[in-house]
């Protein structure tokens, strides 16, 4: 159940159980924009570092994210392939001194994309494979806006959750230190993404339940008193 647990008290979290998180989700989902903003920050981007980060990465980023001193965004979806990790076109290349990756790509429908300080970004990299290199390995990176080369569009004109900031985020040769590969090893991005999305699924269900409970009670009041 570790994947369903909220942040440890030591790093500034409340250590909520899965049931407690589900109950919070029921309430926050009554405003879709608030729910989307919190979900992208807490249940996706920050959860990725919590589940897959190295000890140093957790110590460096989780306290500020748990306290919301820093906002986070989860950059997975691309125009060309949606959320299909196998078809993403973002690429990160390792420098000749093997100390820095340079990330180039564009992610869309990024909630918190304009206000986030920290991004969890998925891109393909070359990794050793026998005597050659395999360019198709998806890797997750922790990217600070301050690294440079990070820009975002204005918030999209969405049909719903209009109070949330939903942007396209572009990375133009953004330099990323090698110690910001999430988990420390390149090529594990697919598993990280699946673990994060799986851990978030029960909150989607509880948020829908919260909305339906409110609709039911409001509808019954309307029938009885009108």
C-alpha positions as semicolon CSV with decimal commas, in nm:
position;residue;x (nm);y (nm);z (nm)
1;X;0,000;0,000;0,000
2;X;0,302;0,234;0,002
3;X;0,204;0,368;-0,339
4;X;-0,133;0,476;-0,202
5;X;0,006;0,654;0,102
6;X;0,041;1,027;0,128
7;X;0,370;1,190;0,216
8;X;0,554;1,096;0,531
9;X;0,525;1,338;0,821
10;X;0,905;1,374;0,823
11;X;0,898;1,549;0,485
12;X;0,601;1,768;0,569
13;X;0,317;1,541;0,466
14;X;0,014;1,419;0,666
15;X;0,075;1,046;0,611
16;X;-0,284;0,989;0,498
17;X;-0,398;0,634;0,427
18;X;-0,567;0,539;0,100
19;X;-0,908;0,580;0,265
20;X;-0,825;0,925;0,400
21;X;-0,698;1,039;0,060
22;X;-1,015;0,908;-0,102
23;X;-1,230;1,108;0,138
24;X;-1,032;1,426;0,066
25;X;-1,073;1,354;-0,303
26;X;-1,450;1,327;-0,265
27;X;-1,461;1,681;-0,129
28;X;-1,209;1,855;-0,355
29;X;-1,369;1,705;-0,667
30;X;-1,677;1,920;-0,608
31;X;-1,472;2,190;-0,779
32;X;-1,310;2,031;-1,083
33;X;-1,048;2,303;-1,118
34;X;-0,927;2,268;-0,760
35;X;-0,924;1,891;-0,793
36;X;-0,726;1,897;-1,119
37;X;-0,472;2,142;-0,979
38;X;-0,416;1,938;-0,664
39;X;-0,415;1,607;-0,848
40;X;-0,151;1,715;-1,100
41;X;0,070;1,852;-0,822
42;X;0,025;1,588;-0,554
43;X;-0,101;1,267;-0,713
44;X;0,106;1,275;-1,031
45;X;0,424;1,486;-1,026
46;X;0,508;1,473;-0,657
47;X;0,393;1,111;-0,632
48;X;0,641;1,020;-0,906
49;X;0,930;1,150;-0,695
50;X;0,787;0,984;-0,385
51;X;0,760;0,643;-0,554
52;X;1,065;0,642;-0,778
53;X;1,307;0,910;-0,659
54;X;1,647;0,843;-0,510
55;X;1,703;0,931;-0,147
56;X;1,875;1,255;-0,246
57;X;1,596;1,348;-0,487
58;X;1,329;1,291;-0,223
59;X;1,519;1,490;0,038
60;X;1,575;1,776;-0,204
61;X;1,228;1,811;-0,354
62;X;0,957;1,650;-0,142
63;X;0,956;1,889;0,158
64;X;0,901;2,195;-0,066
65;X;0,641;2,013;-0,276
66;X;0,456;1,876;0,028
67;X;0,431;2,227;0,174
68;X;0,338;2,372;-0,170
69;X;0,627;2,616;-0,153
70;X;0,694;2,479;-0,500
71;X;0,433;2,370;-0,755
72;X;0,478;2,065;-0,976
73;X;0,349;1,945;-1,312
74;X;0,345;1,605;-1,482
75;X;0,455;1,618;-1,846
76;X;0,357;1,302;-2,030
77;X;0,104;1,374;-2,306
78;X;0,210;1,488;-2,654
79;X;0,003;1,601;-2,950
80;X;0,132;1,326;-3,178
81;X;0,061;1,029;-2,955
82;X;-0,150;1,139;-2,661
83;X;-0,048;0,949;-2,348
84;X;0,103;0,657;-2,542
85;X;0,456;0,641;-2,405
86;X;0,580;0,433;-2,696
87;X;0,505;0,712;-2,944
88;X;0,642;1,015;-2,760
89;X;0,882;1,228;-2,963
90;X;1,058;1,423;-2,688
91;X;1,429;1,339;-2,682
92;X;1,707;1,383;-2,428
93;X;2,069;1,349;-2,542
94;X;2,366;1,300;-2,314
95;X;2,651;1,550;-2,340
96;X;2,999;1,439;-2,440
97;X;3,122;1,472;-2,080
98;X;2,825;1,257;-1,968
99;X;2,726;1,510;-1,701
100;X;2,419;1,669;-1,862
101;X;2,118;1,567;-2,067
102;X;1,972;1,815;-2,315
103;X;1,595;1,783;-2,347
104;X;1,395;1,891;-2,651
105;X;1,024;1,832;-2,690
106;X;0,674;1,962;-2,638
107;X;0,411;1,840;-2,393
108;X;0,046;1,933;-2,407
109;X;-0,252;1,941;-2,167
110;X;-0,010;2,003;-1,879
111;X;-0,206;2,104;-1,570
112;X;-0,012;2,366;-1,369
113;X;0,209;2,411;-1,675
114;X;0,234;2,787;-1,638
115;X;0,293;2,810;-1,264
116;X;0,495;2,496;-1,194
117;X;0,849;2,529;-1,064
118;X;0,920;2,155;-1,098
119;X;0,830;1,927;-1,389
120;X;0,841;1,550;-1,413
121;X;0,906;1,497;-1,784
122;X;0,915;1,180;-1,993
123;X;1,146;1,158;-2,294
124;X;1,328;0,896;-2,495
125;X;1,702;0,850;-2,453
126;X;1,980;0,631;-2,584
127;X;2,093;0,370;-2,335
128;X;2,355;0,096;-2,367
129;X;2,217;-0,224;-2,518
130;X;2,484;-0,485;-2,577
131;X;2,741;-0,342;-2,814
132;X;2,499;-0,076;-2,940
133;X;2,256;0,181;-2,802
134;X;1,878;0,159;-2,786
135;X;1,717;0,497;-2,858
136;X;1,365;0,392;-2,759
137;X;1,407;0,380;-2,382
138;X;1,168;0,616;-2,203
139;X;1,324;0,801;-1,912
140;X;1,172;1,030;-1,651
141;X;1,349;1,350;-1,554
142;X;1,305;1,604;-1,276
143;X;1,328;1,942;-1,448
144;X;1,340;2,280;-1,278
145;X;1,202;2,575;-1,469
146;X;1,520;2,756;-1,375
147;X;1,730;2,513;-1,580
148;X;1,641;2,726;-1,883
149;X;1,478;2,656;-2,216
150;X;1,136;2,599;-2,056
151;X;0,842;2,797;-2,195
152;X;0,466;2,756;-2,183
153;X;0,164;2,867;-2,379
154;X;-0,126;3,062;-2,229
155;X;-0,382;2,840;-2,059
156;X;-0,594;2,652;-2,313
157;X;-0,960;2,747;-2,358
158;X;-1,100;2,424;-2,217
159;X;-1,463;2,317;-2,196
160;X;-1,438;2,236;-1,825
161;X;-1,198;2,291;-1,531
162;X;-1,160;2,649;-1,655
163;X;-1,013;2,757;-1,323
164;X;-0,716;2,523;-1,368
165;X;-0,413;2,619;-1,571
166;X;-0,381;2,377;-1,865
167;X;-0,090;2,461;-2,095
168;X;0,146;2,337;-2,359
169;X;0,501;2,327;-2,223
170;X;0,803;2,337;-2,453
171;X;1,156;2,227;-2,368
172;X;1,418;2,374;-2,600
173;X;1,757;2,211;-2,542
174;X;1,693;2,229;-2,168
175;X;2,003;2,120;-1,973
176;X;1,937;1,858;-1,703
177;X;2,209;1,733;-1,468
178;X;2,244;1,355;-1,480
179;X;2,151;1,331;-1,112
180;X;1,804;1,452;-1,211
181;X;1,718;1,132;-1,392
182;X;1,425;1,018;-1,178
183;X;1,530;0,709;-0,987
184;X;1,891;0,751;-1,095
185;X;1,884;0,510;-1,389
186;X;1,777;0,595;-1,746
187;X;1,530;0,369;-1,922
188;X;1,283;0,316;-1,636
189;X;1,031;0,580;-1,744
190;X;0,760;0,342;-1,860
191;X;0,745;0,160;-1,528
192;X;0,753;0,487;-1,335
193;X;0,461;0,625;-1,536
194;X;0,256;0,306;-1,486
195;X;0,323;0,301;-1,111
196;X;0,220;0,665;-1,073
197;X;-0,097;0,628;-1,279
198;X;-0,194;0,309;-1,098
199;X;-0,150;0,476;-0,760
200;X;-0,379;0,760;-0,874
201;X;-0,666;0,545;-1,003
202;X;-0,853;0,501;-0,677
203;X;-0,868;0,879;-0,634
204;X;-1,038;0,915;-0,971
205;X;-1,307;0,676;-0,852
206;X;-1,358;0,851;-0,519
207;X;-1,376;1,192;-0,688
208;X;-1,653;1,068;-0,918
209;X;-1,832;0,921;-0,617
210;X;-1,816;1,256;-0,439
211;X;-1,967;1,438;-0,738
212;X;-2,244;1,178;-0,777
213;X;-2,333;1,191;-0,407
214;X;-2,371;1,568;-0,428
215;X;-2,577;1,548;-0,746
216;X;-2,803;1,287;-0,589
217;X;-2,864;1,485;-0,271
218;X;-2,918;1,809;-0,465
219;X;-3,157;1,634;-0,704
220;X;-3,358;1,483;-0,420
221;X;-3,391;1,822;-0,249
222;X;-3,517;1,969;-0,574
223;X;-3,777;1,692;-0,614
224;X;-3,899;1,717;-0,256
225;X;-3,921;2,096;-0,220
226;X;-4,003;2,204;-0,572
